[in-house]
Amino acid sequence: MARMNDNRILIVDTLLQRMAEELDIPPSKYTQAVERYTAVGKWLEGGDYPDATRIPLIYPQGSFRLGTVVRPIRNGKEADYDIDLVCCIASQADTPRSLKHSVGDRLKSHGTYRKMLAPERRRCWTLLYAEEDSIGFHLDVLPCKPRPLRVPQVDPIYGDQAVALTDRSKQTSSYIWGPANPAGYADWFANQQRASFNRLAILQKATIQREHGKVFAKVEDVPDQLVRTPLQRAIQILKRHRDVRFAGRQDESDKPISMIITTLAASAFRQQPSVYDTLAIFLDQIRRFQDTGIIKCENEEWVIVNPVDPGENFADRWNDEGSKEPDAFFRWLDWLQEDIDGLLNTQSATELERLLCGAFGDTAGSRVAASYSGPLPGSYQRPISAFGRVAKNFLRFDVSHRETPRWHIAPSRYTVTVSARYMRNGFRPIAFHNNSSPLPKNVNLEFQTHTNVPKPYKIFWQVVNTGDEAQRAGQLRGDFYDSNKAGRSRTESTKYTGMHWVECFVVKDNVCVARSGEFVVNIE
């Protein structure tokens, strides 16, 4: 991510910080959630579990423990907070079915919890708490037993906390043991941000106690779990942005899972002092994953390893035949870059609210926009991109070497769009989008058309290079090419630094009935 005027960065960082605070669980609700899961935990501890060798170990896991909790979006609306509670029972004799149902039976034996209990889910039992102040909770209880993991790649301090979860098949309703290590993962995550936490904890706890004196009588009462590092704030931003941007889309089910987002962000974190810089490193490391190795491609399969269980690949579903999840992930990165660029160039309060609502939801976006009264980042500076993209205000297509279309351009109801992928030896093809971040040199490109024009028709491509490097090589192209033998595709490669583009023309009876518009390719 390119550096620019510090004022602009500081303003956007302030907006992102306020957005993360808006998305976070309020301290009063956090305390209420702790009281609730503590009560559930005490009830579970008193249960009678066959062949148990000690009292069950009860502890929170997931985003609540990691400090990355965000009120989720479901069906386009804010939903209840999800809180995950592990119930670990040391028992050698239990089958996964008997262990799970022993926990369920214990919950059902409580008069209140029985009424709150939802039907059995695949891995957990869920308690549904009624809304208070328009905020509700789901408490998921995950039955499991200890399953220490001893492998060279994992420190025993993490591996010794591994467990086996009860897992019920949707197809057969049979039960198996599933590997997991939520406590080890939480400790790994905490270690990834240790220095940042130590730097911020005292000041943040004092601020929280001052603002919430009715909840916390003294600073020492404020739990560590309410301290937020730039990593935690960045993950909250990423998760909500993902939820909003995919809401209602046909590919919503392909959106990146939270474990992938959290693991990649924590792996990339280098104790950056701000949310903006943390997002910058996250995006840079992933965009250059072929060099950084933060995402791997082994034997033509995507790999994002669980850092506390090398046998688990968080990206395993990316490798399913016909999976759209990799494309959805990289598309989301493009959206994230576009939205950050949009904030960097915001020139009015109306535009700021529109951008925040579009990226983070109407409720949170409106509140943050209304609470901000400082200078706007784009009000006195030329448009710029933080990611090497060409700012929309500075896209210029009227170069002299671009040939004029040779066909009459007729208005019609037909459309044509272009999708694109780039390929590098040893890696899976990666989708990229119009005016995305710069691609590396010497990778192969494949462009594909999608049109509703009825056959027969012909497809032509215009390829235009710009920039000093292409000019010195005598490659300022601007002419037209027939489509490849496949009919709707065009292959190119990245050779020259700068902004270039392709455009597709669909010609029927010597009349152009649809054109795609310029698809910009930036090359670093």
KOLMI-573865 format. One line per 3 residues: for each residue z, y, x of C-alpha. Coordinates in Angstrom, 3 decimals. Each point is the difference from the previous one (the first is absolute). Layout:
BEGIN
Z:Y:X  ...
This chain:
BEGIN
0.000:0.000:0.000  -1.031:3.342:1.454  2.609:2.677:0.667
-0.544:3.435:-1.462  1.828:3.203:-0.740  3.705:-0.914:-0.078
0.676:2.157:-3.080  -2.455:-2.054:-1.969  1.628:-3.244:1.111
3.496:1.305:-0.729  -0.980:1.035:-3.522  -1.541:-3.371:-0.831
2.940:-1.811:1.576  2.346:2.032:-2.222  -2.010:-0.999:-3.071
0.001:-3.675:0.993  3.732:0.068:0.710  0.712:1.544:-3.397
-2.260:-2.523:-1.678  1.850:-2.917:1.605  3.327:1.489:-1.106
-1.349:0.332:-3.539  -1.071:-3.660:-0.003  3.270:-1.313:1.427
2.846:-1.432:-2.046  2.654:2.711:-0.631  3.363:-0.619:1.740
1.760:-0.292:-3.373  -2.443:-2.702:-1.106  0.269:-1.698:3.371
3.765:-0.196:-0.439  -0.461:-1.367:-3.521  -2.418:-2.639:1.290
2.457:-1.042:2.722  2.765:-0.338:-2.572  -2.220:-2.173:-2.162
-1.218:-2.355:2.696  3.495:-0.206:1.456  1.317:-1.111:-3.395
-2.798:-2.563:-0.332  0.716:-1.207:3.526  3.700:-0.512:-0.712
-0.850:-1.995:-3.116  -2.422:-2.195:1.934  2.541:-0.516:2.795
2.386:-1.546:-2.526  -2.465:-2.604:-1.222  0.160:-3.769:0.481
-3.074:-1.180:1.911  -0.496:-3.733:0.722  0.608:-0.955:3.635
0.490:3.609:1.090  1.892:0.181:3.295  1.161:3.601:-0.309
0.023:3.004:-2.304  -3.551:1.300:-0.634  -1.163:2.866:2.197
-1.215:2.880:-2.190  -1.911:2.969:1.430  -2.762:2.441:-0.996
-3.487:-0.352:1.424  -3.368:1.742:-0.243  -0.590:3.722:-0.373
3.536:0.699:-1.234  1.468:-1.342:3.234  -2.760:1.475:2.168
0.466:3.481:-1.464  -3.613:0.170:-1.178  0.608:-0.298:-3.731
-2.405:1.917:-2.241  -0.064:0.031:-3.757  -3.081:-2.154:-0.694
-3.052:0.818:-2.104  -1.078:-2.588:-2.583  -2.864:0.548:-2.426
-0.210:3.573:1.212  3.636:0.818:-0.850  3.222:0.111:1.973
1.920:-3.268:-0.432  3.460:-1.362:0.747  1.344:-0.320:3.520
-0.195:-3.521:1.429  3.077:-1.205:1.898  -0.074:-3.364:1.769
3.189:-1.973:0.596  0.111:-3.147:2.138  2.352:-2.805:-1.068
0.196:-2.332:3.007  1.813:-3.278:-0.660  0.735:-2.353:2.885
-0.836:-3.399:-1.475  -1.781:-2.927:1.629  -0.362:-2.192:-3.066
-1.512:2.352:-2.573  -3.640:-0.147:-1.001  -1.648:3.416:-0.486
0.023:-0.519:-3.761  3.684:-0.883:-0.224  0.999:2.854:2.316
-1.960:2.546:-1.958  1.297:-1.148:-3.358  3.576:-0.134:1.238
-0.309:3.722:0.699  -1.681:0.591:-3.353  2.714:-1.962:-1.797
2.677:2.091:1.690  -1.669:3.203:-1.228  -0.337:-1.438:-3.514
3.716:-0.814:-0.072  0.794:3.734:0.101  -0.051:1.509:-3.480
-1.679:3.249:1.061  -2.413:-1.386:2.579  -1.216:-2.700:-2.406
-1.270:2.721:-2.354  -1.685:1.862:2.864  -1.672:-3.024:1.571
-3.804:-0.140:-0.145  -1.933:-3.308:-0.084  -0.062:-1.860:3.309
-2.422:1.449:2.522  -1.711:-1.749:2.877  2.625:0.688:2.666
2.809:1.834:-1.725  2.146:0.740:-3.041  -0.307:3.530:-1.345
2.669:2.100:-1.700  -1.345:2.893:-2.084  2.291:3.011:-0.146
-0.427:2.569:-2.768  -1.245:3.449:0.954  2.475:2.788:0.605
-1.294:3.540:0.482  -3.522:-1.443:-0.361  0.528:-2.228:3.043
0.306:-3.784:-0.219  0.532:-2.867:2.426  -1.292:-3.536:0.421
2.314:-2.129:2.108  -1.774:-3.045:1.470  2.306:-2.776:1.254
-1.721:-2.296:2.521  1.709:-3.398:0.459  -0.397:-1.527:3.466
1.721:-2.026:2.691  0.310:0.556:3.777  -2.958:-1.114:2.102
0.479:1.301:3.566  -3.274:0.578:1.816  -0.125:-0.820:3.705
-3.312:0.983:1.600  -0.643:1.720:3.350  -1.705:3.001:-1.625
3.051:1.005:-2.068  3.345:1.208:1.333  2.767:-2.344:-1.233
1.854:3.002:-1.387  -2.795:0.197:-2.568  -0.987:-3.661:-0.250
3.523:-1.242:-0.750  -0.084:1.942:-3.280  -3.097:-1.753:-1.397
0.277:-1.722:-3.379  -1.911:-2.338:-2.302  -0.753:1.534:-3.405
-0.443:-1.967:-3.206  -3.641:0.275:-1.032  -1.422:-1.259:-3.303
-3.732:-0.701:-0.283  -1.762:1.815:-2.834  -2.464:-2.855:-0.440
2.306:-3.035:0.039  3.489:1.532:-0.510  1.154:-2.116:2.956
2.434:1.489:2.539  -0.273:0.252:3.769  1.868:1.730:2.793
-1.725:3.172:1.207  0.703:1.612:3.389  1.486:3.514:0.113
2.144:2.160:2.238  0.970:3.177:-1.881  3.181:0.689:1.977
-1.705:-0.559:3.349  -2.870:2.253:-1.076  2.439:2.741:-1.045
1.680:-0.146:3.417  -3.387:0.116:1.754  -0.982:3.018:-2.095
3.279:1.752:0.795  -0.553:-0.613:3.708  -3.495:1.512:-0.202
1.529:3.334:-1.069  3.375:-0.215:1.751  -0.384:3.094:2.189
-1.294:2.099:-2.874  2.860:-1.128:-2.258  2.623:0.800:2.631
-1.468:3.463:0.469  0.018:0.860:-3.713  2.947:-1.868:-1.540
2.859:2.473:0.499  -1.893:3.047:-1.234  -1.535:-1.772:-2.994
3.288:-1.542:-1.089  1.668:3.424:0.124  -2.786:1.454:-2.128
0.184:-2.824:-2.544  3.790:0.313:-0.278  -0.241:3.766:-0.483
-2.623:-0.329:-2.749  1.628:-2.993:-1.720  3.706:0.621:0.431
0.781:-1.616:-3.353  -1.460:-3.264:1.245  1.208:0.082:3.620
3.410:1.572:0.661  -0.530:0.182:3.762  -2.829:-0.425:2.503
1.268:-3.430:1.025  -0.578:-1.203:-3.571  -3.765:0.556:0.245
-1.597:-3.393:0.791  -2.531:-0.494:2.770  -2.480:-1.160:-2.643
-0.419:3.596:-1.252  -1.095:1.356:3.385  -3.773:0.368:0.126
-2.016:0.005:3.214  -3.603:1.253:0.193  -1.072:-3.662:-0.076
1.763:-0.651:-3.300  -1.331:3.227:-1.506  -3.525:-0.835:1.140
0.201:-3.467:-1.586  1.179:1.545:-3.278  -3.017:2.333:0.123
-2.347:-2.903:0.764  1.303:-2.238:-2.771  -0.168:2.657:-2.710
-3.436:1.189:1.157  -1.252:-3.594:-0.208  1.434:-0.480:-3.493
-1.501:3.212:-1.361  -3.401:-0.320:1.626  -0.521:-3.569:-1.234
1.520:0.518:-3.465  -2.435:-0.975:-2.755  -2.780:-0.995:2.388
-1.913:-3.242:-0.294  1.224:-0.986:3.465  3.661:0.880:-0.641
1.043:-3.609:0.586  -1.522:0.209:3.508  2.172:2.919:1.142
1.965:-0.483:3.257  3.339:-1.751:-0.397  3.152:1.843:1.045
0.827:-2.473:2.781  -3.287:0.780:1.732  0.531:3.741:-0.301
3.605:-0.199:1.191  -0.721:-2.355:2.898  -2.958:1.984:1.316
1.823:3.327:-0.316  3.094:-1.348:1.789  -2.118:-1.639:2.710
-1.815:3.277:0.655  3.129:2.182:-0.068  0.962:1.654:3.292
2.960:2.110:-1.188  -2.236:2.868:-1.110  2.027:3.030:-1.131
-1.872:0.674:-3.255  -1.561:-1.750:-2.978  -3.383:1.531:0.841
0.043:-1.333:3.574  1.159:-3.418:-1.198  -2.928:-0.193:-2.398
-2.291:1.208:2.785  1.010:-2.836:2.304  -0.189:-2.529:-2.834
-3.555:0.993:-0.887  -1.138:0.253:3.613  1.395:-3.403:0.964
-1.588:-1.719:-2.981  -3.349:1.771:0.224  -0.202:-1.206:3.600
1.445:-3.442:-0.759  -2.723:-1.708:2.027  1.400:1.756:3.076
3.690:0.306:-0.917  0.360:-3.546:-1.346  2.300:1.122:-2.822
-2.252:-2.066:-2.285  -1.603:-3.040:1.564  -3.072:-2.036:-0.767
0.403:-3.578:1.256  -2.708:-2.599:-0.595  -1.596:2.478:-2.421
3.194:0.230:-2.049  2.204:3.040:-0.604  3.503:-0.261:1.442
3.033:2.247:-0.589  2.918:-2.066:1.272  3.488:0.142:-1.464
1.954:1.310:3.037  2.941:-2.338:-0.727  -2.018:-3.083:-1.000
-3.245:-0.527:1.938  -0.991:-2.756:-2.404  -0.458:2.522:-2.812
-3.162:2.085:-0.192  0.411:2.948:-2.369  -3.791:0.284:-0.155
-0.624:-3.614:-0.995  -1.513:0.999:-3.371  -2.481:2.232:1.835
-1.602:-3.216:1.262  -0.561:-1.582:-3.413  -3.650:-0.519:-0.856
-1.344:3.098:-1.740  3.212:1.985:0.582  -0.363:3.758:-0.520
3.398:0.816:1.475  -1.203:1.006:3.511  -2.548:2.411:-1.492
2.650:1.396:-2.345  2.367:0.557:2.939  -2.495:1.952:2.095
-1.217:1.903:-3.069  3.597:1.061:-0.607  0.226:1.300:3.577
-3.049:2.178:-0.713  1.664:1.368:-3.130  3.165:0.730:1.941
-1.936:1.900:2.643  -1.919:1.936:-2.640  3.199:1.008:-1.767
1.744:1.113:3.192  -3.104:1.990:0.941  0.093:1.483:-3.496
3.577:1.172:0.509  -0.875:1.475:3.390  -2.680:2.117:-1.671
1.812:0.982:-3.224  -0.561:3.653:-0.815  1.650:0.483:-3.410
3.056:-1.150:-1.943  -2.278:-1.520:-2.650  -1.880:-2.000:2.606
3.277:-1.134:1.581  1.305:-1.348:-3.314  -3.295:-1.752:-0.720
0.003:-1.696:3.400  3.651:-1.070:-0.157  -0.367:-1.363:-3.534
-3.174:-1.880:0.904  1.615:-1.581:3.041  3.581:-0.616:-1.155
0.075:0.150:-3.796  0.280:2.780:-2.557  3.790:0.119:-0.258
0.803:0.023:3.713  -3.048:2.104:0.873  0.832:2.737:-2.509
3.635:0.170:1.092  -0.780:0.315:3.694  -2.751:2.553:-0.624
2.310:2.081:-2.205  2.813:-0.096:2.563  -2.204:1.233:2.858
-0.392:3.756:0.410  -0.969:0.316:3.659  -3.369:0.766:1.573
-2.857:-2.376:-0.729  -1.544:-1.728:3.023  -3.629:0.816:-0.739
0.451:3.561:-1.233  -0.943:1.696:3.249  -1.700:-2.626:2.151
-3.384:-1.647:-0.001  -0.236:-3.461:-1.554  0.779:-2.798:2.405
0.546:-3.753:0.038  2.904:-1.709:1.737  -2.029:-3.175:0.409
-3.263:1.015:1.636  -1.800:0.133:-3.333  -2.200:2.985:-0.716
1.740:2.331:-2.444  -1.950:0.131:-3.258  -0.448:3.752:0.308
-1.809:-0.561:3.295  -2.280:-2.887:-0.903  -3.532:1.200:0.757
-3.067:-2.058:-0.908  -2.736:2.636:0.357  -1.080:-0.956:3.533
-3.588:0.737:0.942  -0.885:-3.546:1.128  0.856:-1.507:-3.399
-3.237:-0.884:-1.787  -0.577:1.098:-3.572  -0.183:-2.892:-2.518
-3.618:-1.049:-0.492  0.455:-0.893:-3.694  0.515:2.061:-3.096
3.761:-0.005:-0.767  0.300:-0.617:-3.731  3.261:0.500:-1.950
0.957:-3.328:-1.557  2.908:-1.998:-1.398  -0.124:-2.338:2.979
2.411:0.048:2.927  0.242:-1.467:3.477  3.041:-0.137:2.276
0.521:-1.179:3.574  2.752:-2.202:1.429  0.409:-0.605:3.726
1.679:-2.299:2.499  0.296:0.038:3.769  0.170:-3.073:2.199
1.326:-0.533:3.486  -0.229:-3.223:1.960  2.952:-2.266:-0.699
1.165:1.879:-3.106  -0.595:-0.249:-3.716  -2.283:2.628:-1.608
1.916:3.129:-1.061  -0.968:2.161:-2.945  -0.183:3.736:0.650
-0.799:2.893:-2.254  -1.892:3.247:-0.165  1.270:2.536:2.573
2.821:-2.270:1.151  1.722:0.171:3.368  -2.276:-0.350:3.035
-1.210:-3.495:0.820  -0.038:-1.250:3.578  -3.245:-0.156:1.934
-2.012:-3.189:0.316  0.883:-1.638:-3.292  -2.518:-1.256:-2.527
-0.344:1.589:-3.423  -1.207:-1.519:-3.238  -0.814:2.165:-3.038
-0.489:-1.511:-3.439  -1.370:1.596:-3.163  1.282:-0.456:-3.543
-2.313:1.211:-2.763  -0.660:-0.382:-3.716  -3.731:0.716:0.341
-1.972:-2.843:-1.655  -2.391:-1.927:2.204  -2.598:0.416:1.379
0.835:2.824:2.387  0.000:0.754:3.728  2.907:1.207:2.088
-0.361:2.443:2.869  2.627:1.213:2.432  0.177:3.312:1.789
1.996:-0.040:3.244  0.999:3.317:1.577  1.726:0.461:3.353
1.522:3.262:1.187  1.902:1.201:3.055  -0.654:0.690:3.669
0.153:-3.623:1.120  -2.661:-1.157:-2.458  -2.134:3.023:0.865
0.153:-0.735:3.750  -1.067:-3.588:-0.714  -2.913:1.182:-2.143
1.533:-1.700:-3.056  0.320:2.802:-2.548  -1.384:-2.208:-2.713
-0.813:1.230:-3.470  -2.815:-2.204:-1.303  -0.169:-2.777:-2.602
0.161:-3.800:0.313  -0.738:-2.867:-2.359  3.003:-2.113:-0.874
0.542:-3.188:1.991  -1.321:-3.361:-1.166  3.169:-0.521:-2.060
-1.277:2.782:-2.243  3.036:2.212:-0.312  1.513:0.232:3.464
-0.435:2.022:3.156  1.442:-0.847:3.431  0.769:2.585:2.665
2.384:0.387:2.936  2.306:2.708:1.344  -1.493:1.493:3.135
0.469:3.761:-0.011  3.117:2.103:-0.473  -0.024:2.361:-2.952
-0.714:0.157:-3.710  -2.956:-2.012:-1.345  -1.008:-1.222:-3.439
-2.150:-2.354:-1.988  -1.395:0.501:-3.485  -1.574:-2.508:-2.347
-2.985:0.735:-2.277  -1.098:-2.331:-2.830  -3.713:0.434:-0.718
-1.780:-1.289:-3.095  -3.721:0.654:-0.643  0.032:2.428:2.936
2.767:2.066:-1.616  3.529:0.184:1.362  2.186:-0.883:-2.987
3.338:-0.155:1.857  1.423:1.227:3.305  3.425:-0.705:1.428
0.825:3.270:1.690  0.968:0.195:3.654  2.324:-2.721:1.294
1.599:1.595:3.063  0.817:-2.105:3.077  2.205:1.631:2.641
-0.065:-1.542:3.501  2.573:0.702:2.705
